[in-house]
Amino acid sequence: MPNSERQSTKLVGLYGSAAWLLSFSAIINWLLRSLTQFQGISFFLKLAPTTALSAFVLSSIILLYFFKSGQCPRFSYVPAALLALYSASVIMAYFVEYMGHPEAWIVKHNLAPDGSLIGAMSPLTALVFILLSGVIITFLNKDRVSPMVKNVALAFAFISAFICLMVLFSFTSGIEMFNLANPVPMSYPTALTLLLISLSILEIANRGLRQLLRIVSGISHDDHHDRINQHNAVIYAVLALAFSFSALAYLRNELETYKLNLREQMVLNLETQVQDMNAWLRNRVHMLKEVHSNPDLQRGMQAVVKGNVQSQDAVYALTWMHIMFQQNSGSTIALFDVDQDIVRAAPQKPRISKAELRSIKQALLGKSDPIVQAPMDPEPNSQGYHDLKHIRFWASLQMQEGGPLIMLEVTPEELLTIANRSISQYPNTYSMLLNRDQQELHFLSNLPEETDSDLHKRLRDIMRSNIYKAHQITSNKTVLEAFDYRGRQSLSVMAKIDYLPWVLVQNTGLEHMHGTLRSRAWTVYWLYLVLLMGTAMFMHQSSRQRIYRDNLRVSNQWRATFDAAPDLILLLDGQHRIVRVNKAIIGMFDREPASVIGQDWKALIPPHLVADEVDYANENTYREVLIDSRWFSITTAPLGEGEQNFRGYICIISDITPSKVNLELLQSSEERLRTIFDRSPIGISIVSTDLRYLKTNSSYQNMLGYSDTELQHMTVYDVTHPYFYDQDNQGIQELIAAKIPIYHGEKKFIRKDGSEIWAQITVVLLYDPALKEQVLLAMVQNIQDRVLTMQELYRAKRTRGDERKA
């Protein structure tokens, strides 16, 4: 398997393993959450059970493909086909509103367990599963489908990866780029898991990361390069990260700028509303505070309580109360003497118990400011709000003694109208008035009647969400950004109301913000992709130019080497026509290179001396031919491996006439040397450095009485008298160690018949190219007669000496 294919296979295993671990962890997380008290890890809870199981099936098929080294059992397409059918049923049931389908029903109603951002398999997720299942089925049956079907499947894989990248880009930028019915069309971990599966399928089709690196590096599959240009890959990765961070930083900045402007507008609007509400409350409180500051008004109200309405002070008090009644339409003004159980009210007597009156009188003791009451219905109405029928302002006629009480009861419509004002230029913005009672929140304000039902539904969702917890509202934060239970973002500003434990909250859903920024996000996203692809193509073009220059340089170097070669080199096509020839043809055949281009090579070599057929099984052929008293060697080899890749062949012609002549001379010289060796009257032997016989001549064999075959199984010590062992061993070792150039000596040999013979030896050290080692050449001369003669002379001389002494 080529190196690039091995690396692509490793990437398939990496992507598939990551997707498998994510989906498997989500399944285990759901099982533990369902069967135990374990609440689950929030990240994996965002992978719905059916989504996690479907991703687990696809990633398992991919891992099976990986471990089987590109082979996958045929039964693997069955779960993929079932998954595609189920995903199609989710989409169909969702759009035809067949609520009997559990997945479609959950998605349609935006329901999720425990109010988390889980959701079921959304239509967008189901669409990606359909595409990926179809791609896997196609690649499992790639031998049976047409190329067009394979290209369509490859396009489906690209579309799936593209959708997942868009979702991840949307989550990372913080701007919802999808205007779909489901507020969370695909969760972040779902998009990540499906992207890994898509990338693994693209790697199987050889269109993944390795192909991108090849494009960036300017290397195509035809170049047969095993290594990718790592330098270009690193540069492109750095540029891609820089583009990504720049695009996301820009969108994040736009998002924060928009939110900042929205916060400022909402805070200004809320301050205006709070000021108006506080002024409305303060105006009525000041009306009652006037009772304490006007003694005549106090005396007149006490006279009215006692029933004396004819006095001047009583008329003054009644006139003041009438004016206050006129300024508060639909109001009720009443005077209470708790001790005497006297009530004077207009237009009707309010229903207030004596116990409540006594508690109010006790609360007003020693206070100069009136108190404000806003009793509400403890049970919410059908729309989820608590009814607020009236607001009561209480003051005491005698601040220190706790005398009669005066009450102003007004309807809250005017106050609620102020509270319900919203920012007109921002849709889906509304105000809410909340009563905080013992860390519980009660919704007091209603939306206007003309508000559409969708806005009512959103408000009810907000009420059920965890945004308006008491600890958040009573904290120092005046601006709160949070999510409701379905994952929709909302922005709230809040402020407290004077005299009452009320909080005015102005809330806006940020869907309109996403709608405003959506076109900008898409523009940045497409610009980001164009920059990435443009950078890849630019790097591809520059790399191809660099490769072209390198190839041109190598080609020039090759051409110079080609022309400088002393041998004639012919490049032939499949019809034996000469495609290229070097300049050696000028000196060899006295022809110009341009004159033979396009001709059959038989124009140089006689047809009967060459073969027409090319043997694809043999790598090269060699023959020697004689042309015009000159010897040439012709070596041919096919270009390309096998018959399918055959592109012609190369022919090298060398003038071997000098070598032929030298070979003949060498052969004749060897013959002469062999004759001298064999017919020499002196015994000659070739011995290895460990003194084994390698070759001997006939004189040596006759002298010792052994044949050459017998001697080749013997050593020098076998035919040497033991007395001369040490002498020979010392001389040979000095010769091998280059201490002496030649070893001379006389020694006694033992012949085959056991007789002894004296000989003079001369030994030299030579290198044998055939054996590729050093050998000893020994020349041995028989001196037996000379030794015997000298011995006779010695004995005769000794005899004469003895006779003289006698």
C-alpha positions in Angstrom: 0.0 0.0 0.0 1.5 3.4 -0.9 2.4 5.8 1.9 -0.3 8.3 1.1 -3.0 5.6 1.2 -1.7 4.4 4.5 -1.9 7.9 5.9 -5.4 8.3 4.6 -6.4 5.0 6.2 -5.0 6.2 9.5 -7.1 9.4 9.2 -10.2 7.3 8.6 -9.5 5.4 11.8 -8.8 8.6 13.7 -12.1 10.3 12.6 -14.1 7.2 13.0 -12.8 6.5 16.5 -13.5 10.0 17.7 -17.1 9.9 16.4 -17.6 6.4 17.9 -16.3 7.6 21.3 -18.6 10.7 21.3 -21.7 8.7 20.3 -20.9 5.8 22.6 -20.4 8.2 25.6 -23.7 9.8 24.8 -25.5 6.5 24.8 -23.9 5.4 28.1 -24.7 8.9 29.5 -28.4 8.5 28.6 -28.6 4.9 30.0 -27.1 6.0 33.3 -29.4 8.9 33.5 -32.5 6.7 32.8 -31.6 3.8 35.1 -29.8 5.5 38.0 -29.8 8.8 39.9 -27.0 10.1 37.7 -28.2 13.4 36.2 -25.9 13.1 33.2 -23.1 15.2 31.6 -24.6 18.2 29.9 -22.3 18.1 26.9 -23.4 14.5 26.0 -27.1 15.3 26.8 -27.1 17.6 23.8 -26.8 14.5 21.7 -30.3 13.1 21.6 -30.7 9.4 22.2 -31.8 8.6 18.6 -29.1 10.9 17.2 -26.4 9.3 19.4 -27.5 5.8 18.4 -27.6 6.7 14.7 -24.1 8.2 14.9 -22.9 5.1 16.7 -24.2 2.9 13.9 -22.4 5.0 11.2 -19.1 5.3 13.1 -19.1 1.5 13.8 -19.5 0.8 10.1 -16.6 3.1 9.4 -14.4 1.5 12.1 -15.3 -2.0 10.6 -14.1 -0.7 7.3 -10.9 0.5 8.9 -10.1 -2.7 10.7 -10.9 -4.8 7.7 -8.3 -2.7 5.6 -10.7 -1.3 3.1 -13.2 -4.2 3.1 -16.6 -4.2 4.8 -19.1 -7.0 5.1 -22.2 -6.7 2.8 -24.5 -6.8 5.8 -23.2 -3.5 7.0 -25.5 -1.6 4.6 -28.6 -3.0 6.3 -28.4 -0.7 9.4 -27.4 2.2 7.2 -30.5 1.7 5.0 -32.7 1.4 8.1 -31.2 4.6 9.5 -31.9 6.4 6.2 -35.5 5.2 6.2 -36.0 6.3 9.8 -34.5 9.7 9.2 -36.7 10.2 6.2 -39.8 9.3 8.4 -38.7 12.1 10.9 -38.5 14.7 8.1 -41.8 13.6 6.5 -43.7 13.4 9.8 -42.4 16.9 10.8 -43.4 18.7 7.6 -46.8 16.9 7.2 -47.4 17.4 10.9 -48.1 13.8 11.6 -47.8 14.0 15.4 -48.0 10.2 15.9 -44.3 10.1 15.2 -42.5 10.6 18.5 -39.4 12.3 17.2 -41.4 14.7 15.0 -43.8 15.4 17.9 -40.9 16.3 20.3 -39.2 18.5 17.8 -42.4 20.2 16.6 -43.3 21.2 20.2 -39.7 22.0 21.2 -39.9 19.7 24.2 -36.9 18.3 26.0 -36.4 16.4 29.3 -35.9 18.5 32.3 -35.8 21.7 30.3 -32.3 21.1 28.9 -31.0 21.8 25.4 -31.4 18.3 24.1 -34.2 18.1 21.7 -34.8 15.1 19.5 -33.5 14.3 16.0 -34.2 17.6 14.2 -35.0 17.7 10.4 -31.6 19.1 9.7 -29.9 16.3 11.6 -32.1 13.7 9.9 -31.2 15.2 6.5 -27.5 14.7 7.3 -28.1 11.1 8.4 -29.9 10.4 5.1 -27.0 11.8 3.1 -24.3 9.9 5.1 -26.3 6.6 5.0 -26.6 6.9 1.3 -22.9 7.6 0.9 -22.0 4.6 3.0 -24.3 2.3 1.1 -22.8 3.5 -2.2 -19.2 2.9 -1.0 -20.1 -0.5 0.3 -21.3 -1.4 -3.1 -18.8 0.6 -5.1 -18.0 -2.3 -7.5 -21.7 -2.4 -8.5 -22.5 1.2 -9.0 -21.6 3.5 -11.9 -19.1 6.4 -11.7 -21.9 8.9 -11.8 -23.5 7.4 -8.7 -20.1 7.5 -7.0 -19.8 11.2 -7.8 -23.3 11.9 -6.5 -22.4 10.1 -3.3 -19.2 12.1 -3.0 -21.2 15.3 -3.4 -23.6 14.1 -0.6 -20.6 13.7 1.7 -19.4 17.2 0.8 -22.9 18.6 1.5 -23.0 16.8 4.9 -19.6 18.2 5.9 -20.6 21.6 4.7 -23.8 21.6 6.8 -21.9 20.5 9.9 -19.3 23.2 9.3 -22.0 25.8 9.0 -23.6 24.7 12.3 -20.2 24.8 14.1 -19.5 28.2 12.6 -22.9 29.4 13.8 -22.3 28.1 17.3 -18.8 29.5 17.5 -19.7 33.0 16.2 -22.8 33.2 18.5 -25.1 34.1 15.6 -27.9 31.8 14.5 -27.4 31.3 10.8 -30.4 29.1 10.4 -33.9 30.5 10.3 -35.7 27.3 11.0 -38.8 26.4 13.0 -36.7 24.4 15.5 -34.7 26.9 17.6 -31.8 24.5 17.9 -31.6 22.7 14.5 -28.5 20.8 15.4 -26.5 20.9 18.7 -22.8 21.5 18.9 -21.8 17.9 19.8 -24.1 16.5 17.1 -22.5 18.7 14.4 -19.0 17.7 15.6 -19.8 14.0 15.5 -21.4 14.2 12.1 -18.5 16.3 10.8 -16.0 13.6 11.9 -18.1 10.9 10.1 -18.3 13.0 7.0 -14.5 13.6 7.0 -13.8 9.9 7.4 -16.0 9.1 4.4 -14.2 11.7 2.4 -10.9 10.1 3.4 -12.2 6.8 2.2 -13.0 8.4 -1.1 -9.5 10.0 -1.2 -11.0 13.5 -1.1 -10.2 14.5 2.5 -7.3 16.1 4.3 -4.7 14.3 2.3 -6.2 15.6 -1.0 -6.3 19.1 0.5 -2.7 18.9 1.4 -1.9 17.7 -2.1 -3.7 20.6 -3.6 -1.9 23.1 -1.3 1.4 21.5 -2.0 0.9 21.5 -5.8 1.3 17.7 -6.0 -1.1 15.6 -8.0 -1.7 11.8 -7.8 0.2 11.5 -11.1 3.4 12.9 -9.5 3.7 9.7 -7.3 5.1 11.7 -4.4 4.8 9.8 -1.1 5.7 12.9 1.0 3.6 16.1 1.1 5.4 19.4 1.2 5.2 19.9 5.0 6.3 23.6 4.7 3.3 24.5 2.6 1.0 22.4 4.8 2.1 24.3 7.9 1.7 27.7 6.2 -1.8 26.8 5.0 -2.8 25.6 8.5 -1.6 28.9 10.1 -3.4 30.9 7.5 -6.6 28.9 7.9 -6.5 29.5 11.7 -5.8 33.2 11.1 -8.8 33.5 8.8 -11.0 31.6 11.2 -10.1 33.7 14.2 -10.5 36.9 12.2 -13.9 35.9 10.9 -15.1 34.8 14.3 -13.7 37.9 16.1 -15.4 40.2 13.6 -18.8 38.5 14.1 -18.3 38.4 17.9 -17.5 42.1 17.8 -20.6 42.8 15.7 -22.7 40.8 18.1 -21.4 42.5 21.2 -21.8 45.9 19.5 -25.4 45.2 18.7 -26.1 43.9 22.2 -24.4 47.0 23.7 -26.6 49.3 21.6 -29.7 47.2 22.5 -28.8 47.3 26.2 -28.4 51.1 26.1 -31.7 51.5 24.3 -33.5 49.2 26.8 -31.9 50.8 29.8 -32.9 54.3 28.6 -36.4 53.1 27.9 -36.6 51.3 31.2 -35.4 54.4 33.1 -38.1 56.4 31.4 -40.7 53.9 32.4 -39.5 53.7 36.0 -39.5 57.4 36.3 -43.0 57.6 35.0 -44.2 54.9 37.3 -42.4 56.4 40.3 -43.8 59.9 39.4 -47.3 58.3 39.2 -46.9 56.8 42.6 -45.1 59.8 44.1 -47.9 62.1 43.0 -50.5 60.2 45.0 -48.3 59.8 47.9 -47.7 63.5 48.0 -51.5 64.1 47.9 -51.8 62.1 51.1 -48.7 63.7 52.7 -50.5 67.1 52.3 -52.8 66.0 55.1 -49.9 66.1 57.6 -48.7 69.5 56.4 -52.2 71.2 56.4 -53.8 71.5 59.9 -57.0 72.8 58.4 -57.3 69.7 56.2 -56.7 67.5 59.2 -59.5 69.2 61.3 -61.9 69.1 58.4 -61.4 65.3 57.8 -61.8 64.6 61.5 -65.1 66.6 61.4 -66.2 64.6 58.4 -65.4 61.3 60.2 -67.6 62.6 63.2 -70.4 63.4 60.9 -70.1 67.2 61.1 -70.1 68.1 57.4 -71.4 71.7 57.8 -68.4 73.3 59.3 -66.0 75.3 57.2 -63.1 72.9 57.8 -65.3 69.9 56.8 -66.4 71.7 53.5 -62.7 72.4 52.8 -61.8 68.8 53.4 -64.6 67.5 51.3 -63.7 69.9 48.5 -60.0 68.6 48.6 -61.2 65.0 48.6 -63.4 65.7 45.6 -60.5 67.3 43.7 -58.4 64.2 44.5 -61.2 62.0 43.3 -61.5 63.9 40.0 -57.7 63.5 39.4 -57.9 59.7 39.9 -60.7 58.4 37.7 -62.3 55.2 39.0 -60.8 55.8 42.4 -62.2 55.5 45.9 -61.5 57.9 48.8 -62.4 56.7 52.3 -62.0 57.9 56.0 -61.8 55.3 58.8 -62.1 55.8 62.5 -61.0 52.4 63.7 -61.9 52.9 67.3 -65.4 54.3 66.6 -66.0 51.9 63.7 -66.9 54.8 61.4 -66.4 54.7 57.7 -66.9 57.6 55.3 -66.3 56.7 51.7 -67.1 57.8 48.2 -68.4 56.5 45.8 -68.7 53.2 47.7 -67.7 51.6 50.9 -64.6 49.5 50.5 -64.5 46.0 52.1 -61.7 46.2 54.6 -61.7 44.2 57.8 -61.1 45.8 61.2 -58.0 43.7 61.8 -56.5 45.0 58.6 -57.3 48.6 59.6 -55.7 48.1 63.0 -52.5 46.7 61.4 -52.4 49.6 59.0 -52.9 52.1 61.9 -50.2 50.4 63.8 -47.9 50.6 60.8 -48.5 54.3 60.3 -47.6 55.3 63.9 -44.8 57.7 64.0 -44.5 57.9 60.1 -44.7 61.0 58.1 -44.9 59.2 54.8 -48.0 57.2 53.7 -47.7 53.5 52.9 -48.7 51.9 49.6 -50.5 48.6 49.2 -51.0 46.6 46.1 -52.9 43.4 47.0 -52.9 40.7 44.3 -54.8 37.5 43.7 -52.5 34.7 45.1 -53.7 32.4 42.4 -52.6 33.1 38.8 -55.2 33.5 36.1 -55.6 31.3 33.0 -52.8 33.2 31.3 -50.4 32.7 34.2 -50.6 36.3 35.6 -51.6 37.4 39.1 -54.5 39.8 39.0 -53.9 43.2 40.5 -57.3 45.0 41.0 -56.4 48.2 42.8 -53.6 50.1 44.6 -54.2 51.6 48.0 -52.4 54.6 49.6 -52.8 55.0 53.4 -52.1 58.0 55.7 -52.9 58.8 59.3 -54.7 62.1 60.2 -52.8 62.2 63.5 -49.3 61.0 63.0 -48.3 60.6 66.7 -51.6 59.5 68.3 -52.7 57.2 65.4 -56.1 58.9 64.8 -58.4 58.3 61.9 -57.0 57.0 58.6 -57.4 58.3 55.0 -57.2 55.9 52.1 -56.9 56.5 48.3 -57.7 53.4 46.2 -57.0 53.6 42.5 -57.2 51.1 39.7 -53.8 50.0 38.3 -54.6 50.3 34.6 -52.7 53.6 34.1 -49.7 52.2 36.0 -49.7 49.0 34.0 -50.0 50.9 30.8 -46.8 52.7 31.7 -45.2 49.3 32.6 -46.2 47.7 29.3 -44.5 50.2 27.1 -41.8 48.7 24.9 -39.1 49.8 22.4 -40.9 50.2 19.1 -37.9 49.7 16.9 -37.0 46.3 18.4 -39.6 43.6 17.7 -40.5 41.0 20.4 -39.6 43.5 23.1 -42.0 43.7 26.1 -42.1 44.9 29.7 -43.3 42.9 32.7 -44.1 44.1 36.2 -43.2 41.6 38.9 -43.9 41.4 42.6 -41.2 39.9 44.7 -42.7 38.2 47.8 -40.4 36.1 50.0 -38.1 35.3 47.1 -41.0 34.3 44.9 -41.9 36.2 41.7 -45.4 37.0 40.7 -46.2 38.4 37.3 -48.5 41.3 37.5 -48.6 43.0 34.0 -50.5 41.8 31.0 -49.5 42.2 27.4 -51.8 44.4 25.2 -54.8 42.6 23.7 -53.5 43.2 20.2 -50.3 41.3 20.8 -50.1 38.2 18.7 -50.5 34.7 20.1 -46.8 33.8 19.4 -45.7 36.6 21.7 -48.0 35.4 24.4 -46.5 32.0 24.0 -43.0 33.4 24.3 -43.9 35.2 27.4 -45.3 32.1 29.0 -42.2 30.3 28.0 -40.1 33.0 29.7 -42.2 32.7 32.8 -41.6 29.0 33.0 -37.9 29.5 32.4 -35.1 30.0 34.9 -34.3 33.5 33.8 -36.2 35.4 36.5 -35.0 33.7 39.6 -35.2 35.9 42.7 -31.5 35.9 43.4 -30.8 37.1 39.9 -33.3 39.9 39.9 -32.4 41.2 43.4 -28.7 41.0 42.6 -26.6 44.0 41.5 -27.0 43.1 37.9 -29.3 45.5 36.1 -28.8 43.7 32.7 -29.2 40.0 32.4 -28.5 37.8 29.3 -29.6 34.2 29.6 -31.3 31.3 27.9 -34.8 30.1 28.3 -35.5 26.4 28.7 -35.5 25.8 24.9 -32.2 27.5 24.4 -33.4 30.9 23.0 -31.4 33.8 24.0 -33.1 36.7 25.7 -31.8 40.0 27.1 -33.4 41.6 30.2 -33.0 44.9 32.0 -34.6 45.5 35.4 -35.1 48.2 37.9 -36.9 48.5 41.3 -40.1 50.6 41.8 -40.4 53.1 44.7 -42.9 52.4 47.5 -43.7 48.8 46.4 -41.7 45.6 46.3 -42.0 45.6 42.5 -39.4 45.1 39.8 -40.0 46.3 36.3 -38.3 44.0 33.7 -38.0 44.8 30.1 -37.2 41.7 28.0 -36.4 41.1 24.4 -35.9 37.9 22.5 -32.6 38.0 20.5 -34.1 36.2 17.5 -34.5 39.6 15.8 -30.8 40.2 16.5 -29.8 37.0 14.8 -32.1 37.9 11.9 -30.4 41.3 11.6 -26.9 39.8 11.8 -27.6 36.6 9.8 -26.9 38.1 6.4 -23.7 39.6 7.7 -22.7 36.2 9.2 -23.4 34.4 5.9 -21.3 37.0 4.0 -18.4 36.6 6.4 -18.8 32.8 6.2 -18.7 32.7 2.4 -15.8 35.2 2.3 -14.0 32.9 4.8 -14.5 29.9 2.5 -13.5 31.9 -0.6 -10.3 33.0 1.2 -9.5 29.5 2.2 -10.1 28.1 -1.3 -8.4 31.1 -2.9 -5.3 30.6 -0.7 -5.3 26.9 -1.4 -5.4 27.6 -5.2 -2.8 30.3 -4.9 -0.5 28.0 -3.0 -1.2 25.2 -5.5 -0.3 27.4 -8.4 2.9 28.7 -6.8 3.8 25.2 -5.7 3.2 23.9 -9.3 5.4 26.7 -10.6 8.1 25.8 -8.1 7.8 22.1 -9.1 8.0 23.1 -12.7 11.2 25.1 -12.1 12.7 22.3 -10.1 11.7 19.8 -12.9 13.2 22.2 -15.5 16.4 22.4 -13.5 16.5 18.7 -13.1 15.7 18.3 -16.8 18.5 20.6 -17.8 20.9 18.7 -15.5 19.6 15.5 -17.0 20.0 16.8 -20.5 23.6 17.9 -19.8 24.4 14.5 -18.3 22.5 12.8 -21.1 24.5 14.6 -23.8 27.8 14.2 -21.9 27.5 10.4 -21.6 30.3 8.7 -23.7 27.9 5.9 -24.7 25.1 6.4 -27.3 21.7 6.5 -25.6 18.5 6.2 -27.6 15.0 6.7 -26.2 12.6 4.8 -28.4 8.8 4.7 -28.6 6.7 1.6 -28.8 7.3 1.4 -32.6 11.1 1.6 -32.2 11.3 5.1 -33.5 14.0 7.3 -32.0 12.5 10.0 -29.7 15.7 11.3 -28.2 19.4 10.7 -28.7 22.5 12.1 -27.1 25.5 13.7 -28.8 27.6 10.5 -28.6 26.1 9.6 -32.0 28.4 12.1 -33.7 31.6 10.4 -32.7 30.2 6.9 -33.0 28.2 7.0 -36.3 29.1 10.4 -37.6 25.5 11.5 -37.5 23.8 14.6 -36.1 21.2 13.9 -33.3 18.5 15.9 -35.2 19.0 13.8 -38.3 17.8 10.5 -36.7 14.9 11.8 -34.6 11.7 10.0 -35.7 13.6 7.3 -37.6 13.6 3.6 -36.8 16.6 2.6 -34.9 17.4 0.1 -37.5 18.8 3.0 -39.5 21.8 2.8 -37.1 21.9 -1.0 -36.4 21.4 -3.5 -39.2 18.0 -5.2 -38.9 19.3 -8.7 -38.7 21.4 -7.8 -35.6 18.5 -6.6 -33.4 15.1 -8.1 -32.3 11.8 -6.4 -33.1 9.9 -7.7 -30.1 10.1 -6.3 -26.6 10.0 -8.8 -23.8 7.9 -7.2 -21.1 8.9 -9.9 -18.6 12.6 -9.1 -18.9 14.0 -5.9 -17.5 16.8 -5.6 -20.1 18.5 -7.5 -22.9 22.2 -7.4 -23.8 23.9 -8.4 -27.1 27.2 -7.7 -28.8 27.4 -7.1 -32.6 30.2 -6.5 -35.1 29.6 -3.6 -37.6 32.2 -2.6 -40.0 35.1 -4.2 -38.1 33.9 -2.5 -34.9 32.3 -4.2 -31.9 29.3 -2.6 -30.2 27.3 -3.7 -27.1 23.5 -3.0 -27.3 21.6 -3.0 -24.0 17.8 -2.5 -24.1 15.3 -2.1 -21.3 11.5 -1.4 -21.5 10.3 1.9 -20.1 7.3 1.3 -17.7 6.3 -1.7 -15.7 4.1 -4.2 -17.5 2.4 -4.1 -20.8 -0.3 -1.6 -19.6 2.3 1.0 -18.6 4.7 0.4 -21.5 5.9 3.7 -23.0 8.8 2.5 -25.2 12.3 1.5 -24.2 15.8 2.8 -23.7 18.8 1.5 -25.8 22.4 2.1 -24.8 25.0 1.4 -27.5 28.7 1.3 -26.4 31.8 1.0 -28.7 33.6 -2.0 -27.1 36.2 -2.5 -29.8 39.1 -1.4 -27.5 37.8 -3.7 -24.8 37.4 -6.5 -27.3 41.0 -6.1 -28.4 42.2 -5.8 -24.8 40.2 -8.9 -24.0 41.8 -10.8 -26.8 45.3 -9.7 -25.6 44.4 -10.6 -22.1 43.2 -14.0 -23.1 46.4 -14.6 -25.2 48.4 -13.4 -22.2 46.5 -15.7 -19.9 47.1 -18.6 -22.3 50.9 -17.9 -22.3 50.9 -17.6 -18.5 48.9 -20.8 -18.2 51.4 -22.6 -20.6 54.4 -21.3 -18.5 52.7 -22.4 -15.3 51.8 -25.8 -16.6 55.2 -26.6 -18.4 57.6 -24.9 -16.1 60.4 -27.3 -14.9 60.2 -25.7 -11.5 57.3 -26.7 -9.2 54.8 -23.9 -8.7 51.9 -24.0 -6.3 49.2 -21.4 -5.3 48.4 -21.7 -1.6 45.9 -19.8 0.6 47.1 -17.8 3.5 46.2 -20.7 5.8 48.5 -22.9 3.7 45.8 -24.9 1.9 46.7 -25.9 -1.7 44.6 -24.2 -4.3 46.4 -25.1 -7.5 49.7 -26.8 -8.5 51.6 -27.5 -11.8 52.7 -30.9 -13.1 56.4 -30.4 -12.0 55.3 -29.8 -8.4 53.0 -32.8 -8.5 55.8 -35.1 -10.0 58.2 -33.9 -7.4 55.9 -34.9 -4.5 54.1 -37.8 -6.2 50.6 -36.4 -5.5 48.0 -35.4 -8.1 46.5 -31.9 -8.1 43.2 -33.2 -6.8 44.9 -34.9 -3.9 46.9 -31.8 -3.0 43.8 -29.6 -3.0 42.6 -31.6 0.0 46.0 -31.2 1.8 48.0 -28.4 3.4 51.6 -27.5 3.2 52.3 -29.0 6.6 51.1 -32.4 5.3 54.1 -32.6 2.9 56.7 -30.7 5.1 59.1 -32.4 7.4 58.2 -31.5 11.0 61.6 -30.1 11.6 60.8 -27.2 9.2 57.3 -26.3 10.6 58.5 -23.3 12.7 60.8 -22.0 10.0 57.9 -22.0 7.4 55.4 -20.5 9.8 57.6 -17.6 10.8 58.5 -16.8 7.2 54.9 -16.9 6.0 53.7 -14.7 8.8 56.4 -12.1 8.1 55.4 -12.2 4.5 51.7 -11.7 5.2 52.5 -8.8 7.6 54.6 -7.2 4.8 57.8 -7.3 6.9 59.6 -9.0 4.1 58.8 -8.9 0.3 59.9 -12.4 -0.5 60.4 -15.5 1.6 63.4 -17.8 0.6 64.3 -21.0 2.2 65.4 -24.6 1.9 63.5 -27.4 3.5 62.8 -31.1 3.3 59.5 -32.4 1.8 58.0 -35.8 2.4 56.8 -37.5 -0.7 53.8 -39.7 -1.1 55.9 -42.9 -0.9 57.4 -41.6 2.4 60.8 -40.7 1.0 62.3 -37.3 1.7 63.4 -34.7 -0.8 65.2 -31.4 -0.4 63.9 -28.3 -2.2 64.5 -24.6 -2.4 61.4 -22.5 -2.0 60.6 -18.9 -3.0 57.3 -17.5 -1.8 55.6 -14.1 -2.7 52.2 -12.7 -1.6 49.7 -11.9 -4.4 46.1 -10.7 -4.7 43.8 -13.0 -6.6 40.9 -11.0 -8.2 38.9 -14.2 -8.9 39.0 -15.3 -5.3 39.0 -11.7 -4.0 41.6 -12.5 -1.4 45.4 -12.7 -1.0 47.2 -16.0 -1.9 50.8 -17.3 -1.7 52.7 -18.1 -4.9 55.4 -20.7 -4.1 58.1 -21.7 -6.6 59.8 -25.0 -5.5 63.1 -26.2 -7.1 64.3 -29.8 -6.5 67.9 -29.6 -5.0 68.0 -33.2 -3.8 71.1 -34.0 -6.0 72.9 -30.9 -5.0 72.3 -31.7 -1.3 73.4 -35.3 -1.8 76.6 -34.1 -3.6 77.4 -31.6 -0.9 76.8 -34.3 1.7 79.2 -36.7 -0.2 81.8 -33.9 -0.5 81.4 -33.2 3.2 81.9 -36.9 4.1 84.9 -37.2 1.8 86.5 -34.1 3.3 85.9 -35.4 6.7 87.5 -38.7 5.8 90.7 -37.1 4.5 91.0 -35.0 7.7 90.7 -38.1 9.8 93.5 -39.8 7.7 95.8 -36.9 8.2 95.3 -36.9 11.9 96.1 -40.6 12.0 
